[in-house]
Amino acid sequence: MATHDIRAVVIEPEINARKGWDLIHSIHTAFPGRFIPIIVCSTRDGSNTYPVMEVTKYLTKPVLPKTLREKTLEIIQEKESLR
């Protein structure tokens, strides 16, 4: 991640004993000066409980592949417009 321009990360944080949440936090801790959009796509409806400052978009599964693609591209385009 340090050597590449990561445009967005899509993650299911509930897998592996919820360690995905630790990964999300680690991304922000390791790269405090970079805006890396985090899209959570989870089976759990936690849209009201996730760390607001660390997640760009929360999608509750099932999510159609088309919807995931559209939302991801939308977030990437917003990021690009801020440059």
C-alpha positions in Angstrom: 0.0 0.0 0.0 2.9 2.3 0.6 4.2 2.1 -2.9 0.9 2.0 -4.8 -1.9 4.5 -5.3 -4.7 2.5 -3.7 -7.9 3.9 -5.1 -10.3 2.1 -2.7 -10.5 -0.9 -0.4 -13.6 -3.1 -0.3 -13.7 -5.3 2.8 -16.0 -7.6 4.7 -14.8 -6.8 8.3 -16.8 -9.5 10.0 -14.7 -12.3 8.7 -12.0 -14.0 10.7 -13.4 -13.0 14.1 -14.0 -9.4 13.0 -10.3 -8.8 12.3 -11.3 -6.8 9.3 -12.1 -3.9 11.6 -8.5 -4.1 12.9 -7.3 -4.0 9.3 -9.4 -0.9 8.5 -8.0 0.9 11.6 -4.5 -0.2 10.7 -4.8 1.3 7.2 -5.7 4.7 8.6 -3.0 4.5 11.3 -0.3 3.5 8.8 -1.2 6.2 6.3 -2.5 9.2 8.2 -1.9 11.7 5.4 -3.6 9.7 2.7 -7.3 9.4 1.9 -7.9 5.7 1.1 -11.6 5.2 0.7 -12.9 2.1 2.7 -16.1 0.4 1.5 -17.5 -2.1 3.9 -19.7 -4.7 2.3 -21.0 -6.9 5.2 -23.6 -9.4 6.0 -24.2 -7.6 9.3 -26.2 -4.4 9.2 -23.9 -2.3 11.3 -24.4 0.9 9.4 -25.1 2.7 12.7 -22.3 1.1 14.7 -19.2 1.2 12.5 -16.4 3.7 13.1 -17.8 6.6 11.1 -14.4 8.3 10.6 -12.9 5.1 9.1 -15.5 3.9 6.7 -16.4 5.8 3.5 -19.4 3.7 2.5 -21.3 0.9 4.2 -23.2 -1.7 2.1 -25.3 -4.5 3.6 -25.1 -7.8 1.7 -26.6 -9.1 -0.4 -25.2 -6.5 -2.8 -25.4 -6.9 -6.6 -22.0 -6.9 -8.3 -23.3 -4.0 -10.5 -24.2 -2.0 -7.4 -20.9 -2.6 -5.7 -19.1 -1.6 -8.9 -21.2 1.6 -9.3 -20.6 2.6 -5.6 -16.9 1.9 -5.8 -16.5 3.9 -9.0 -18.6 6.8 -7.5 -16.3 6.9 -4.5 -13.1 6.8 -6.6 -14.4 9.6 -8.8 -15.1 11.7 -5.8 -11.6 11.0 -4.5 -10.1 12.0 -7.9 -12.0 15.2 -8.0 -10.5 16.2 -4.6 -6.9 16.0 -6.0 
